[in-house]
């Protein structure tokens, strides 16, 4: 009986561990996805700024970089 109880606790632990790892994986993947803006520009003001990203005009095109 003791052996079955330890097996079930181990299995529950593994399930919880998988859930936590998958949650962190989703957060990391969702945070790293962004849509780069590469439109023509003349100055930095021609480029749109998005949340957590700042666009600058480089060589005639908008380049987004992450704001820290």
Secondary structure by P-SEA (a helix, b strand, c coil): caaaaaaaaaaaaaaaaaaaaaaaaaaaaaaabbbbbbccccccccccccccbbbbbcccbbbbbbcc
